[in-house]
C-alpha cells in the first residue's frame, strides 16, 4: 500500500487510519454501488479466497449468485446504522466454499466482508446470554472489572485480557487483568495519550470492536485504492480494515502477535477498552466477535448504572453526615467542634492527607505540607477562589511555592469555611507517580523496532511518568459536587446565627435537591435501559439480526438458576435449583432446611420454578424469615399417589407477615405461573406467623431419580468445624477445570465459604507451570480436559504429598490409574458440601 506520507511518531495522530486502502488477509472485502448491482472495488485476494472470478464492474448476481444478492439487498434495506452490520452465517457460495458475511452501507457504498465460516463455534446468542447472566447482579465496579476480564478470557481464549480506563488527559491505566500464569503483569500500569491517538479513539466510538489476527500480517490492497474521483474507500465500520503500522510495530515490540479491543462507551464517550493480547497469531471468528461486541455493550450499560448509583449513594452519605454536623454544631465553640470531628471530615473525599486551617492554627492528618507553608497557601487560595471551592491536580503550576512539596501535595482541593474566607478545610493528593503500584518487572526489556525503542510498554510508562510529573489524580465532578455541598453545610455551622447562614442553607438545600434529583433521574434512566431488556422469551430459530431484541429478556430470567442454566439441557434437579437460590442466604443467621426424594424437573417446570423460587427467596430475604437471625425456612416435597410433585414452603420465626396491598408482578407470578404454564396448583397463605405456600407440579413435568441425594439441610456446626480444622480458609487451593463457567462457579462457591486463595487454570501444562512457583495446600482436578487429562498433575501432587480430589461429569473414573485410585472422586455438577467433604477426606487420608 502506498502511503501519502511517511508515518512516524511525529505524525501518527494524523495518520488516516479510516482510509488505509487495504485490509487484513484473513478475509475478503467487496464494495458495491448503493443498489448492490455493480462491483466497484475488491481486495486483491478476493478471487483466490472466494474461489470465483472477480473483476470490477461485474454485476453482483454474476459474481455472487442471484439468491445471495437477493439476501444481501434485503439485509441492506433493513439497516438503520452502519455500526450495526447485518450478519449472515455459514453461507455457501457457488464455489462451494462457506463464509460468514458482514454487510453494511456507508456513504455511497455497500461494503460486503467475507470470512471463512467456523461451524463448530457455539451460538453467539447462548454465549452472550451466559456472560450477561454472570455480571447482571454484580453491584461493585471492582468485582465487575475482574469478572468481565475473566469471562472474556474464558470465552475468547486470549493469553491476556485487560480492562483499560482512559483518564481526562487521554492517558490510560490497566485497572483489571486476567492472564496466562507465566506472563508479567500490566495491572496498575499507565500509558500516555500518544499510545492511543485521538483519531484512533474516535474510531473506537464508531466501530466498537477491532481485531488484529496477526501483527506481522502483510496487508491486502484494495483495487483500486482510489476511485476515478480520487477518493479512497472509507473503512470506518469495516472489521477487516487494515490497522496502523505504528500500532502493529508497537504490538510486535511487546511480543504480541494478535489482539482484540472492545470499546466501553458511557454517555457517548469512550470510557475505556477491554483489551485482549495473544502471543501467537489468532483469528477471531465472526460469531465470537459478535458475542464479545454485545457483551461489551451490556457491560457499558451496567458500568454506567453502577457509577450513577455510587454517585447518588456518595452524595446521600455526605448529606446525611453534614446534616448531623449541623445539628451538633449549633452550640459551643465552632473551631473546637470542627477539630474534634476532623477524622470524620477527612472521610468526605478520597485523599492522601487533609487539614483544618482555622483561627490561624493548622491541624493535619496524613501527607500534607509543613505548618509554616500553610498560611501562604491559604492567602493564595483566598486571592483566587472568590469564596467558592477551588481545586487543582497540579498545584505548583498555579502556586510556584508549592514546588517545594509537590511530591506530598501535587493536588489540592480547598473548602472555605466562611462567606468571607480566611479558614479552610484542605484536601491534598500526592504526585501521581508516587502513588503508582508498579505491577510489572521494571528490569524487563522489550525489542526495539525500526521506529525506535519508544514503542514498548516500558518506554510508554517512562513517557507517561514524564507527562504527569508534578500532577496528582484529578478531582472528579462528583468529588467537586460533594465538596460544594460540604462547603455550604460547613458555612452554616460557622455562621449559624447569621443572616448569611440562612441564605447559604437555602442555596445548599436547593443545590442538594437538584443534585439528588439529577442523580436519581440518571440512575432511573440507566436502570430503565437495563429494565428495558425485559421482553419476549427467546425462541429457537430466531436470526442473529434479532439478537439485540432477544437480549430484552428479564434480567431476572437471564440470571435465574445461574449454573444450572449453563450446565443443564434446560431441565434439572429440584434440589440443585433450591441450593442455587438459597445458598446466598445461608449466612444470614436463619436456619434453612429442606427434605424430599430425588426429583428432576423438565425444561418448562424448571424454568417456571426458577422464577417462583427466586421470587419467594427474595421476598423472604427482604420481609420474611431470611431477614431475621434465628428464624427458620423449611421446604419439603413429596410425590403423590398420582405422580404429582407437591412442594411446601414454610417460614417461621420471622417478622409479622402482612398480605400485599396490591397485586404486583411478583404476586401475580406466584399465583398464576404454575397454574397457567404447567397446569398445576398454587396456594400462597400470608399467615401472620410466617408465609406458607403449597405448589403442585403435574406428573408429566416430574421425574423421580432414586440415585439422587435424597435431602439437603443447612450446614451443621460439626461439619463446619471439621472442614475448618482440616482445610483452613487461608489455604491455597488449585482448581483445574476446562469449562470456564463451571470453574467460575466453583471459585465463587469456595469464596462464599471464605476461601480467597484459589488459583484457577484450564490446562494441564499451565497447572504444572504454576506448581513450579507455588505450592497449593489442596487441589480440585477435572479428570477430562478435552485433549488432555489431569493425571500428570495428580501424579505431581501425589509426589509432593498434596491432597486432591478428582471431578468427573461423564464417568471417566476408568481412566484413573490404579496408583491414584485412593483419591476421592466427586461428580458434576459441583456441590460445595460434597467438594469440601471430599477435600477433607483427602486431607485426613494424607494425615493418617
Buried (B, 14 or more C-beta within 10 A) or exposed (E): EEEEEEBEEEEBBEBBBBBBBBBBBBBBBBBBEEEBEEBBBBBBBBBEBBEBEBEBEBEBBEBBBEEBBEBBBEBBEEBEEBBBBBBBBEBEBEBEBBBBBBBBBBEEBBBBBBBBBBEEBEBBBEBBBBBBBBBBEBEEBEEBBBBBBBBBBBBBBBBBBBBBBBBEBBBBBBBBBBBBBEBEBBBBBBBBBBBBBEBBBEBBEEBBBBBBBBBEBEBBBBBBBEBEEEEBBBBBBBBBBBBBBBBBBBBBBBEBBBBBBBBBBBEEEBBBBBBBBBBEBBBBBBBBBBBBBBBBBBBBBBBBBBBBBBBBEBBBEBBEBBEEBBEEBEEEEBBEBBBEBBEEBBEBBEBBBBBBBBEEEBBBBBBBBEEEBBEEBBEBBBEEBEEEBBBBBBBBBEBEEBEEBBEBBBBBBBBBBBBEBBBBBBBBBBBBBBEBEEEBEEEEEBEEBEBEEBBBBBBBBEBBBEBBBBBBBBBBEBBBBBBBBBBBBBBBBBBBEBEBBEBBBEEBEEBBEEBBEBBBEBBEEBBEEBEEBBEEEBEEEEEBBEBEEBBBBBBBBBBBBBBBBBBBEEBBBBBBBBBBBBBEBBEBEBBBBBBBBBBBBBEBBBBBBBBBBBBBBBBBBEBBBBBBEEBBBBBBBEBEEEEBBBBBBBBBBBBEBEEBEEEEEBBEBBBEBBEEBBEBBBEBEBEEEBBBBBBBBBBEBBBEBEEBBEBBEBBEEEBEEBBBEBBEEEBBBBBBBBBBBBBBBBBBBBEEBEBEBBBBBBBBEBBBBBBEEEEBBBBBBBBBBEEEBBBEBBEBBBEEEBBBBBBBBEEBEEEBEEEBEEBBBBBBBBBBBBBBBBBBBBBEEBEE
